[in-house]
Amino acid sequence: MSPVPRQNVVDLPARVALLGGLRTPFVQRSGALRAMGPAELLGQVLGELVARHEIAPEDVGVCALTLAPLLSDASDEEVAAVVARAGLPREVNAYAVARGSLSSLETTTLAATAVAHRDVRAALAGAAESGSQRHISVPARLSGLLREAARAGSMWGAARVLMRAQRADVRTRRAAPGARRGVDLTRAELDAFVEDARRRAREDAHEGHDVLRVFAPPSFVRPVAADDVPCPTAEADGACGLLLTLEDRARAEGRDVEAIVRGWSWTPPEPEGGASIARAATRALAGAGAGLDDVAAVEVHATTAEEIVLTTRVLESRTIARRVLGSEAPLGALSPHRVNVRGGSAALGHAPAATGARVILDAARALDGGSRPFALALVSGADGAAGAMLLEAPR
């Protein structure tokens, strides 16, 4: 299989089509999905996704997935359980990725790259999170540090990893207040943002199309608006899957195409609040020769409601664009009706591993084929790193 570029990718060797996606509701830990393990959740979603699009299981050549990333990647047995539950052939190239909230964004890039290089006829990307199945709860950033320390190979190497992380954390805490110079957010603004998100979710006409309701009615996660509290919870249960193939193959077979994957960008953690997401968005758009005025919708997930709002302000701020992004002009203003069109994590819930796939799916759904041909899917991880995926309306 072709290697996967990890930085900015726009000029793929072929146009990759997102045929569609499917997810479960994201529900409260120990709620309606408490008896379902992540392998069973994701296997059921992927199997139903393949069936709905009438894809022959043997045509699926890659299955890139994430199963509740905590301290390690999914085991071979768990990956095999997903493949079996989805009804895929045993010889499918299936593997797991664990990067917290960025996991399913990365699995989608892996699947898209395999399709673009014509290594496979079709590919699946997806993730499942099951807080109810965890015996302990560990923040994503800490779990990532523990994995890195475990790979260090010696006690001294592990200690260096943890000491380096502590120094970086101190620098981040000291630098963070500067991120909000010229960006004033009030509690009333954050409350209004979450309330509007909940309204959009209630009014969303597509809810029944791509949400798999085969379980008992869920007890939905209660959104929060506090500026320093994750929204809504890091312990939700849920799964989401995406199906990709070549655009020319989809057209030849008479299939509808949801969106075209134009490219993606990754950025490391930055001390400026909202800067990592804004930088990833800027790179993804620049690579396609597009600007924010060409974007019909932006689906953005961040750790807190405050960071989501702050991201839009960073995109609009000339001062921050110059200081943080190295640009003399901001990326552009974002009218509220173009951000998190279906409500976003503040209303739909946050199942960390699966949220990235949900963000991509909702961004694709927001494309309307009008004068703005693009949509942006933006995800920030718990450690401050961020990723952006640029989608284009099908021709």
Residue, then its C-alpha position, 0 to 999 in steps of 0.5 A: m500500500s502507498p505511504v500516507p503523507r502526514q502533512n498537507v495533502v491536496d493534489l491526490p493522484a485521483r479524485v476520492a469520493l465519499l459515498g456516505g457515512l453512518r453513525t450511532p447516536f453519541v450517548q451518555r456513558s452507562g446509557a443506552l449503549r452500555a452493553m455494547g463493546p466498541a468492536e460490536l458498535l463499529g462492526q454493526v455500523l460498518g456492516e450496515l453502511v456497506a449494505r446500504h450502499e450495496i457494496a460487495p464486501e470483497d470490494v472493500g480492500v482497506c478498513a482503517l479503524t479506531l476502538a476506544p483509544l486509551l493506553s494502546d491500539a486495538s488488539d488483533e482480536e478486536v480488529a478481527a471482531v470488527v471485520a467479522r461483525a461487519g461481514l467483511p472478508r477475513e483477508v481485508n487489510a484492517y488495522a487500528v489507529a489511536r490518536g484520541s479525537l484525531s483518530s478517525l480523521e487520520t483513519t479517513t486520510l489512510a483510507a482516502t490515500a489507499v483509494a487515490h493510489r488505486d490500491v483498493r476498490a473501496a475503503l472504510a474508515g471509522a471509530a467507536e468509543s465505549g466509555s461504559q466498557r472502560h475499567i479506568s478513565v484516563p484523559a487523552r493527553l495522559s494516555g498518549l504520554l503513557r503510550e510514548a513513555a512505554r515505547a521509550g524502551s527504558m525507565w530513563g527514556a520514559a522519564r525524559v518523555l514525561m519531563r519534556a511534557q511537563r516543561a511544555d505544559v508549563r510553557t503552554r499555561r504561561a502563554a495561554p492568556g496571550a491567546r485571548r488578546g483582542v478576543d473577548l468571550t463572555r459567558a453569555e456568548l458561550d451560553a448563546f452558542v450552545e443553545d443555538a447548537r441545540r436548536r440546530a440539532r433539533e431542526d436538522a432534517h437529515e438526522g434520520h438518514d445517517v444515524l443508525r437507530v437499532f438500539a434502545p432510545p438513547s439518553f442524550v448527553r447534556p450539553v454544557a457551556a462553561d468555558d473550561v469544561p469539555c463539551p459535552t462529555a469525554e465519556a460518551d459511547g458511539a460509533c461512526g463509519l465512512l465509505l470511500t471509493l474513486e469518483d470515476r468508479a462511483r460515476a461508472e456504477g451510477r452511484d451518488v457521491e456525497a463529497i470529494v476529499r480534496g485534501w487535509s492538513w495537520t498542525p502540532p499543538e500551539p499555545e495560542g487558543g484556537a491557533s492550531i485549528a486555524r492554521a490547519a484550515t488555512r493550509a488546507l484551503a491554500g493548497a486548493g487555491a481556495g479561501l473562506d469565501d469559497v466554503a459553504a460550511v465549517e464543521v469544527h470540534a474542539t475540547t471546549a465550547e470556548e475553543i470552538v467560538l475562539t477558533t472562528r474569532v482567530l480566523e477573523s482577527r487581523t492581529i492574531a492572523r499576523r502574530v500567529l499565522g504569519s499572514e497580513a490578513p485574516l482568513g475571513a469572517l464566518s457567518p454563524h449560519r455556516v458554522n456547525v450547521r447540524g449543531g456540532s459536538a455541543a449538541l450531538g455529544h462527543a465520543p472522542a474516537a468517533t467524533g472526527a468521522r462525525v465531523i467529516l460526515d456533517a461537513a459533507r452533508a452541509l455541501d449544497g452545490g451552490s456558489r461555495p463548493f467547499a466544506l471544512a472539517l476541523v478537529s482539535g485534539a486534547d493535546g492542542a494538535a489539530g487536523a483539517m479536511l477539505l471537502e468539495a461538492p461533487r460536480 
